[in-house]
């Protein structure tokens, strides 16, 4: 095991996973920390757990302030196809950018820290919407830092806004380090494991392999999860993954967030913006970089398309047998199966599933008859048949 956890600590972690309320999570995490031995192998885990405990305590205080009718709430309920947190240093132009893209009522001022609360807005892309959230500057030591980190941790992606009137490269490295210290990665690791737990029903452990297992098997993964009392979950494997990587994902002490970088205020010095974009590209070659100007509202025409591609999303259009195709699509992750489509509609569609018919890119021929394990693709039309 990566962490060499004793049985007592493993049992305490199970309580953390089973905790429902913030109060229960805090108590369970405190007990877990007390049971984790202090040695080199557990240092990162203890650091993550300590920071997560601080975030939960801040969340609890926010709930109390909200209940008492004082203070500002940082919780933003997810809407649309995905939630993207817009972050950056002071005076990077985040608020104006969000306002231009979504018409949100953001606070725009020439002085730093004018944004003191998250402000959501909706960005339209073809037939779906993305939720962009303007946030206070990401500066450690500020009163809202841990709450912004909490927003990022719960989001689907990050829009990192850097200012061309500063040093975008220096600011990028600084923000990347700040996020990594909080357990948030802006780059895909060699291998990645996503564990989506099912809270109800008896679906067992499903493993979707979109990469390669190193020195382990799917059966070993099931046994590991069951040792942590995880009996119903969908495990998605990306890249090269070991059993240790799967265990690491159980603790969620590091999380990858797809990132898009914006070099804003390009109108100040377009050549400098291009040069800095190239330098940042060398540091993070797989991260999309947009050069634009929120002031002039230029350079962001392809942002919706870039978000869709970066988040690896697909749109699935459902239809009833002998019925019309739904206008509003289901938005799922690339690699999703007919099972995921059925679950998105209703759990009963899985329990009573007979077969599905597919029209679109993933079908060998129009109306192909497939099972739950069939991997769907963007703009597929799915017709599910169930037992009467």
C-alpha positions in Angstrom: 0.0 0.0 0.0 1.2 3.5 -0.8 0.4 4.9 2.7 1.1 1.7 4.8 -2.1 2.4 6.7 -2.8 0.2 9.7 -6.3 -1.4 10.0 -7.5 1.2 12.5 -6.7 4.1 10.1 -8.4 2.3 7.2 -11.5 1.8 9.3 -11.5 5.5 10.2 -11.2 6.4 6.5 -14.3 4.4 5.8 -16.2 6.6 8.3 -14.9 9.7 6.5 -16.3 8.3 3.2 -19.6 7.5 4.8 -20.0 10.8 6.6 -23.0 12.8 5.3 -23.0 16.2 6.9 -20.1 18.7 7.2 -20.0 18.1 11.0 -19.8 14.4 10.6 -17.0 14.8 8.0 -15.0 17.0 10.4 -15.3 14.6 13.3 -14.5 11.6 11.1 -11.5 13.3 9.5 -10.1 14.3 12.9 -10.4 10.7 14.1 -8.7 9.6 10.8 -5.8 11.9 11.3 -5.3 10.7 14.9 -5.0 7.2 13.6 -2.6 7.8 10.7 1.0 7.1 11.8 3.5 9.9 11.2 6.2 8.7 8.8 7.5 9.6 5.4 5.0 7.4 3.6 2.0 9.2 5.1 3.4 12.8 4.9 1.5 13.8 1.8 -1.7 12.1 3.0 -1.5 13.9 6.4 -0.9 17.2 4.7 -3.9 16.8 2.4 -6.1 15.7 5.3 -5.1 18.6 7.4 -5.9 21.1 4.6 -9.1 19.3 3.8 -10.1 19.6 7.5 -9.4 23.4 7.4 -11.6 23.7 4.3 -14.5 21.8 6.0 -14.2 23.9 9.1 -14.4 27.1 6.9 -17.4 25.6 5.2 -19.1 25.0 8.5 -18.4 28.5 9.6 -19.9 29.8 6.4 -23.1 27.7 7.0 -23.3 29.3 10.4 -22.9 32.8 9.1 -25.5 32.2 6.4 -27.9 30.8 8.9 -27.4 33.8 11.1 -28.0 36.1 8.1 -24.6 37.6 8.0 -21.6 37.2 5.7 -21.4 36.1 2.0 -22.1 32.6 0.8 -19.4 31.0 -1.4 -21.5 28.0 -2.4 -22.6 28.0 -6.0 -24.9 25.3 -7.2 -23.8 23.7 -10.5 -25.8 24.5 -13.6 -25.4 23.8 -17.3 -23.1 21.3 -18.9 -20.1 22.1 -16.7 -18.9 24.5 -14.0 -15.7 26.4 -14.8 -14.1 28.5 -12.0 -12.4 31.7 -13.3 -9.3 32.4 -11.2 -6.3 34.6 -11.4 -4.1 37.2 -9.6 -5.4 40.6 -8.6 -6.4 43.0 -11.5 -6.1 40.3 -14.2 -9.4 41.3 -15.7 -11.4 38.2 -14.6 -14.6 40.1 -13.7 -14.8 42.0 -17.0 -14.1 38.8 -19.0 -16.9 37.0 -17.2 -19.2 39.9 -17.8 -18.4 40.0 -21.5 -18.9 36.3 -22.0 -22.0 35.8 -19.9 -23.6 39.3 -19.0 -23.1 38.4 -15.3 -23.3 41.2 -12.8 -19.7 41.1 -11.8 -17.9 43.9 -9.9 -15.4 45.7 -12.1 -12.9 48.2 -10.7 -9.4 49.5 -11.2 -8.3 48.5 -7.7 -7.3 44.9 -6.6 -9.6 42.7 -4.6 -12.8 44.4 -5.8 -14.4 40.9 -6.2 -15.2 39.5 -2.8 -17.7 36.8 -3.6 -18.2 34.3 -6.5 -20.5 35.5 -9.3 -21.9 33.0 -11.8 -22.8 33.5 -15.4 -23.8 31.2 -18.3 -21.8 30.9 -21.5 -23.7 29.5 -24.5 -22.0 27.0 -26.8 -24.2 25.6 -29.6 -27.1 23.9 -27.8 -25.6 23.7 -24.3 -24.4 26.2 -21.6 -21.3 26.4 -19.5 -21.4 28.0 -16.0 -18.5 30.5 -15.5 -17.9 31.7 -11.9 -15.9 34.8 -11.2 -13.9 34.6 -7.9 -11.8 36.7 -5.7 -8.1 36.7 -6.5 -6.3 33.5 -5.6 -3.9 34.8 -2.9 -2.9 32.6 0.0 -3.4 34.1 3.4 -6.6 36.0 2.5 -9.8 35.3 4.4 -11.5 33.6 1.5 -8.5 31.6 0.0 -9.6 28.2 1.3 -13.2 28.8 0.1 -11.9 29.6 -3.4 -9.9 26.4 -3.3 -13.0 24.6 -2.2 -14.9 26.0 -5.2 -12.1 24.9 -7.5 -12.0 21.4 -6.0 -15.7 20.9 -6.6 -15.6 22.4 -10.2 -15.2 20.7 -13.5 -12.5 23.0 -14.8 -10.4 26.1 -14.3 -10.1 29.2 -16.5 -6.8 30.7 -15.5 -6.7 34.5 -16.4 -3.3 36.2 -16.6 -2.7 39.8 -17.3 -0.5 41.0 -20.1 0.4 44.2 -18.2 2.1 42.0 -15.6 4.4 39.0 -16.2 2.0 36.2 -17.3 4.7 33.5 -17.1 5.7 34.4 -13.6 2.0 34.6 -12.5 1.2 31.2 -14.1 4.1 29.5 -12.3 3.0 31.1 -9.0 -0.6 30.1 -9.4 0.3 26.6 -10.5 2.4 26.1 -7.4 -0.3 27.5 -5.1 -2.8 25.0 -6.6 -0.4 22.1 -6.4 0.2 22.8 -2.7 -3.5 22.5 -2.3 -3.6 19.1 -4.1 -5.0 20.5 -7.4 -3.1 19.5 -10.6 -3.3 21.5 -13.8 -1.7 18.6 -15.8 -2.7 15.1 -16.5 -0.6 12.6 -14.5 0.9 9.6 -16.3 -2.2 7.7 -15.2 -5.4 8.9 -13.7 -8.2 7.1 -11.8 -11.7 8.4 -11.4 -13.9 6.6 -8.9 -17.6 7.5 -9.2 -19.4 6.0 -6.2 -23.0 4.9 -6.5 -24.9 5.8 -3.3 -27.9 3.7 -3.9 -28.8 0.4 -5.6 -26.6 -2.7 -6.1 -24.6 -2.1 -9.3 -21.3 -3.6 -8.1 -17.8 -2.4 -9.2 -17.6 -1.5 -12.9 -14.2 -0.8 -14.5 -13.9 1.1 -17.8 -10.4 0.7 -19.1 -9.3 3.6 -21.3 -5.6 3.0 -20.6 -3.4 0.2 -19.3 -3.1 -1.6 -15.9 0.4 -2.1 -14.7 1.1 -5.3 -12.7 -2.5 -5.6 -11.5 -5.9 -6.8 -12.6 -9.5 -5.6 -12.6 -10.2 -8.3 -10.0 -7.5 -6.8 -7.7 -9.1 -3.4 -8.1 -12.5 -4.8 -7.0 -10.9 -6.4 -4.0 -9.1 -3.2 -3.0 -12.2 -1.1 -3.2 -14.2 -3.7 -1.2 -11.5 -3.6 1.5 -12.6 0.1 1.9 -16.2 -0.9 1.9 -16.8 0.4 -1.6 -19.1 -2.0 -3.3 -20.9 0.1 -5.8 -18.8 2.3 -8.1 -17.7 3.1 -11.6 -13.9 3.1 -11.9 -12.5 4.9 -15.0 -8.8 4.2 -15.8 -6.9 6.7 -18.0 -3.3 6.2 -19.1 -1.0 3.8 -17.2 -2.3 3.0 -13.8 -1.0 0.8 -10.9 -3.0 -0.6 -8.0 -1.3 2.1 -5.8 -2.8 4.8 -8.1 -6.3 3.3 -7.6 -5.8 3.4 -3.8 -4.5 7.0 -4.1 -7.8 7.9 -5.9 -9.8 6.6 -2.9 -8.3 9.3 -0.7 -8.7 12.0 -3.4 -5.7 13.9 -2.0 -4.7 15.0 -5.5 -7.2 16.0 -8.1 -6.7 16.9 -11.7 -8.6 19.9 -13.1 -8.6 20.6 -16.8 -7.3 24.1 -17.4 -7.6 26.7 -20.1 -5.2 29.7 -19.9 -6.2 33.2 -21.0 -3.7 36.0 -21.5 -5.9 39.0 -21.1 -5.3 42.6 -21.9 -3.5 41.6 -25.1 -4.3 45.1 -26.6 -1.6 46.6 -24.4 1.2 44.8 -26.2 0.1 42.1 -28.7 3.7 40.9 -29.4 4.5 40.5 -25.7 1.3 38.5 -25.3 2.3 36.1 -28.1 5.8 35.7 -26.7 4.5 35.0 -23.2 2.0 32.5 -24.6 4.8 30.6 -26.3 6.8 30.6 -23.1 3.9 29.2 -21.1 3.2 26.7 -23.8 6.7 25.3 -23.3 5.9 24.8 -19.6 2.5 23.2 -20.2 2.3 22.0 -23.8 -1.1 20.3 -23.6 -2.9 23.2 -22.1 -5.0 25.5 -24.4 -3.9 29.1 -24.4 -6.1 32.0 -25.5 -4.8 35.5 -26.2 -7.5 38.1 -26.0 -8.9 41.4 -24.7 -11.8 41.5 -22.4 -11.8 45.3 -22.8 -12.2 45.0 -26.6 -14.2 41.8 -26.3 -11.9 40.0 -28.8 -10.2 36.7 -28.9 -12.8 34.5 -27.1 -15.0 33.4 -30.0 -13.8 29.8 -29.8 -13.8 29.5 -25.9 -17.0 27.4 -25.8 -15.6 24.9 -28.3 -12.3 24.8 -26.4 -14.0 24.1 -23.1 -16.1 21.3 -24.7 -13.0 19.7 -26.1 -10.8 20.2 -23.0 -13.4 18.7 -20.7 -13.8 15.7 -23.0 -17.5 16.0 -23.2 -20.0 14.5 -25.5 -23.7 15.2 -26.2 -26.2 12.3 -26.4 -29.7 12.8 -27.8 -32.3 10.4 -26.5 -35.5 9.2 -28.1 -38.4 7.0 -27.1 -39.2 4.1 -29.4 -41.2 5.5 -32.3 -40.8 8.9 -30.8 -39.0 12.2 -31.6 -35.4 12.9 -30.8 -35.0 15.1 -27.7 -33.9 18.7 -28.4 -31.9 19.0 -25.2 -29.0 16.6 -25.0 -27.5 14.7 -22.1 -23.9 15.9 -21.5 -21.6 13.1 -20.5 -17.8 12.5 -20.4 -16.1 10.9 -23.3 -15.8 7.2 -22.7 -19.4 7.0 -21.3 -21.5 3.9 -22.1 -25.1 3.1 -22.7 -25.2 2.3 -19.0 -24.3 5.9 -18.2 -26.9 7.2 -20.6 -29.6 4.9 -18.9 -28.5 6.0 -15.4 -28.7 9.7 -16.5 -32.3 9.1 -17.4 -33.5 6.9 -14.6 -32.0 4.0 -12.5 -35.0 1.9 -13.5 -33.8 2.0 -17.1 -30.7 0.0 -16.1 -32.7 -2.5 -13.9 -35.2 -3.2 -16.7 -32.8 -2.8 -19.6 -33.3 -5.0 -22.7 -31.2 -3.4 -25.4 -30.6 0.0 -27.0 -30.5 1.2 -30.6 -27.9 3.7 -31.7 -27.8 6.2 -34.6 -24.7 8.3 -35.0 -20.9 8.2 -34.9 -20.6 5.1 -32.6 -23.0 3.0 -34.6 -21.8 0.5 -37.2 -25.0 1.1 -39.0 -28.1 3.2 -38.3 -30.2 1.7 -35.5 -27.5 -0.7 -34.4 -28.7 -2.9 -31.5 -26.2 -2.7 -28.5 -25.9 -3.5 -24.8 -25.0 -1.5 -21.7 -21.3 -1.7 -22.3 -21.4 0.0 -25.7 -19.3 3.2 -25.7 -21.2 6.2 -27.1 -19.8 9.2 -29.0 -20.7 12.9 -29.4 -24.1 13.5 -31.1 -25.2 9.8 -30.9 -28.9 9.3 -30.7 -29.8 6.6 -28.2 -33.1 4.7 -28.0 -33.4 2.5 -24.9 -35.8 -0.4 -24.7 -36.8 -1.8 -21.3 -38.8 -4.8 -20.1 -42.5 -4.0 -19.8 
